[in-house]
Amino acid sequence: MIRIIGVGSPFGADRVGWLAIDHLQGCQLEDCELIKLDRPGSGLLNYLRDADWVVLIDALKSTGRAGDVAQISRDKLAQCQALTSCHGFGVAEALALADQLGELPRQVLLLGIHVGDDQERPPALDVVSLEQQIQALLASG
């Protein structure tokens, strides 16, 4: 099973991970569980368990074009803290803890959606890129 998790909150640009899940719900993905989590912190570990693959989708604060979807390696995440939470314990920290506890799924894919400078509202999502990246994952699994 592939678990696709949109991380975020109901506020501002941070909603973009949830909007990605909303879009994917209309794509009829087989063998996928779609979940929205509100700033889960260490609670993310509960959603990493019992899944072969996990895709995490979150807002990405970087210089990319707003709405673009970027794949982020775990190494890059650890170095640049690109998917960093303003709430303390974010995705990078949860993955590091899961790794130390031996609770990471077989595969973890990180997708960041560039939010640009406007933190008040989410950007228009590049749904074509999002769908292509998810379909590539499904084809490889």
C-alpha positions in Angstrom: 0.0 0.0 0.0 1.1 3.5 -0.7 0.2 6.2 1.8 0.1 9.7 0.5 0.1 12.3 3.2 -0.5 16.0 2.7 1.1 17.8 5.6 0.0 21.3 6.5 -2.6 23.4 8.2 -5.9 25.1 7.3 -4.1 28.5 7.1 -2.4 30.4 4.3 0.2 28.8 2.0 0.6 25.9 4.4 -2.7 24.5 3.0 -1.0 23.5 -0.2 -0.2 19.9 0.9 -3.9 19.5 1.7 -4.9 20.9 -1.7 -2.7 18.4 -3.3 -4.6 15.6 -1.5 -7.9 17.1 -2.5 -6.8 17.0 -6.1 -5.5 13.4 -5.9 -8.8 12.2 -4.4 -10.3 12.9 -7.9 -7.6 10.9 -9.7 -8.8 7.4 -8.8 -5.5 6.1 -7.6 -5.4 2.4 -6.9 -3.8 1.0 -3.7 -3.3 4.4 -2.3 -4.5 5.8 1.0 -4.8 9.6 1.0 -4.5 11.5 4.3 -4.4 15.1 5.4 -2.5 15.9 8.6 -2.5 19.2 10.5 1.1 19.8 11.7 1.6 16.3 12.9 5.0 16.7 14.5 6.2 13.4 16.0 2.7 12.0 15.4 3.7 11.6 11.8 5.5 8.4 13.0 2.1 6.7 13.4 1.4 7.2 9.7 4.8 5.9 8.6 4.1 2.5 10.1 2.5 -0.4 8.2 3.0 1.2 4.7 5.4 0.0 2.0 5.6 3.4 0.5 4.9 6.9 1.9 4.7 10.1 -0.1 4.8 13.2 2.0 3.6 16.4 0.4 4.3 19.7 2.1 4.9 23.4 1.4 8.4 24.2 0.2 10.0 27.5 1.0 12.6 28.1 -1.7 13.3 30.0 -4.8 11.3 27.8 -7.2 8.2 29.0 -9.1 5.1 29.1 -6.9 3.0 26.0 -7.4 5.8 23.8 -8.9 6.2 20.4 -7.4 9.8 19.3 -6.5 11.1 15.9 -5.4 13.4 16.3 -2.4 15.9 13.7 -1.3 16.1 12.9 2.4 19.8 13.9 2.2 18.8 17.3 0.8 16.0 17.7 3.3 18.5 17.1 6.2 20.9 19.6 4.8 18.7 22.5 3.8 15.6 22.0 6.0 13.5 22.9 2.9 10.3 21.4 4.3 10.8 23.1 7.6 8.0 23.6 10.1 7.3 26.9 11.8 5.7 24.7 14.5 8.9 23.2 15.9 8.9 19.5 15.1 8.5 19.1 11.3 8.8 16.5 8.6 12.6 16.4 8.6 12.7 15.8 12.4 10.0 13.2 12.2 11.8 11.3 9.5 15.1 11.4 11.4 13.4 10.0 14.5 11.6 7.3 12.5 15.0 6.3 11.0 16.6 6.1 14.4 13.8 4.0 15.7 13.9 1.7 12.6 10.3 2.7 11.7 10.8 4.1 8.2 8.8 2.5 5.4 10.7 0.7 2.6 10.4 3.9 0.4 9.7 7.5 1.4 9.2 10.1 -1.3 9.2 13.8 -0.4 7.3 16.2 -2.6 7.6 19.9 -1.9 5.3 22.4 -3.4 6.9 25.8 -3.9 4.8 28.4 -2.1 6.6 31.6 -3.2 6.6 34.8 -1.3 2.8 35.0 -0.6 2.4 33.2 2.7 -1.3 34.3 3.1 -2.7 32.0 0.4 -1.6 28.8 -1.3 -0.2 29.0 -4.9 -2.0 27.5 -7.9 -0.8 23.9 -7.8 1.0 22.4 -10.9 -1.4 19.4 -10.9 0.1 17.9 -14.1 3.5 17.6 -12.4 1.9 16.3 -9.2 0.0 13.6 -11.1 3.0 12.7 -13.2 5.2 12.2 -10.1 2.6 10.1 -8.4 1.9 8.0 -11.5 5.7 7.4 -11.9 5.7 6.1 -8.3 2.8 3.8 -8.9 4.4 2.5 -12.1 7.7 1.7 -10.3 6.1 0.1 -7.3 
